């Protein structure tokens, strides 16, 4: 009789050596003749020794006003590869019409918050294993805001 023991390593330890995949979302708004140009940065650090593929990524920008959420714009992003031990910054430019940004919820010009949402998949290169991701970032469009005193 023969006994065989197969040890399956933990994926976080085996691939990522217990380091985290760092993801940041950056937003810059520029005033243009036809609308607000939103430049969205998607910054990812791959701590592993194996390339990671970002695919099926979709950017969405929302306007948040009190109890309402309004989708302002949505755009697909190209697939990209994050090489081992490297960081990439992918920028996407999206034009938001002034009418949609300022007048989509009545007379209130500026929203309480601007929400950026990135949905998609990260996968290990050469495999069919997919890690779905959904990342949200909130930005305050007000230069000066008074805080509620409670």
N, C-alpha and C positions, 0 to 999 in steps of 0.2 A: 504494500500500500504506500502511496505517495501523497503527501500533503503539500499543496501549493498555496502560498499566501501572496495575494496581490494587494499592494498598498496604493490606493488612489489618492494622489495629493490634492490638497485644497487649492482651488483655482486662484484664490487671492494670494496664497503663498507661492504657488508654482509659477504663475505668470507675472503677477504684479509685485512679488516679494513684499507683500503687506504695505505697499505704497499706494497712494490714492491717485486716481485719474483726475487731475485738476481741470475744471471747466469754468470759464468766465464768460459773461455776456457784457459787451460794451455798447453804449449808445451815444451817438452824436447827432444832433439835429442842426441842419443848416437851412437858412431861408433862401429860397430860390423863386424865380418868377412864376413858375407853374405850381408851386407847393412847397411843402417841407421835405427836404431830402434827409431821410433817416439812413445813417451809416451804422450798420449793426456789425459788431465784431464778435466772432465766436472763437475763443481762445482755448486750446486743449493741450495739456501736457500728458504724454504717454510715458509712464515710468517703467514699462516692461521692456523685455528684449525682443518682443514680437510686434510687428506692425499692426496697427488698429485701423479699421476702415470706418469712416462716417458715411452713412448713406440714408436715403429716404428722409432727409432733413427738411423741415418746413419751418420758416419763420412766420410768426404772426405778431402784429402790433395791435394792441387794444387801447381804448380810451376808457378809463374807469371814473365814473361820476356817481357819487353817493351810492345808490342801489342799482345802477345800470352799468352794463359792460357792453361796449360797442367795438366790433371788429373793424379796424381801419384799413388794414392791408394784410395780404398773405402772399408769400413767395416761396417757391421751392429752391433748394440749394443743390449745387452739384456735389457728386460724391468726391470724397477726398481721402487721402491716406496719411496717417500720422506715424512717422517712422519711429523706431525704438529710441527711447531716452531723448526725445525731442519735443519741442513745443511748436505749435502752428497757430497762426492767427488768420482766420478767413474773414474777409469783409464783404458784406453785401450792401448794395445801395437800393433803397426802396423809396419811391416818391409818393408822398401822401398829399392829396389835394387839400387846399386850404378849406374848401367847403366841407369836406368830410371831417377834417380835424377840428375845425372851430364850430361848425354848425350842426353836427350830427345829433346833438342832444338838446336842442332848443337854444336859449339865449346865453348859456354859460360858455364863455370862450375857452378857458383853459380847464382841462380835466383835473380831478383830484390827483390822479396818478396815470402814468403811461406804463402799460405792461408789455413786456417782450416775452414771447413764449417760443421755445425751440423744441420741437418734437422730432424724433427719428430713431435711428438704430446705430449702435456701435457694434462692430464685429471684429473678431480676431482674423487677420488675413489668412486666407487659405482654408477657412472653415465655414460651416453653415451656422455656427453658433452666433446668435444675435442677442444683444443686450438693449432692450428698448429704453430710451431716455426721454424725459420731459423736464425741461428746465425753465423756470420763470424768473424774471428779473423785473423789479419795479423801479421807476424813475419819477422823481418829483419835478414837474415842469415849472414850478414857481421859483423865481429867483429869491424871493423873500417870502417867508410864510410865518404867520404868527401861530404859536402853539396854543391849543386849548388848555385853559387852566382849570383843573378839576379838583 
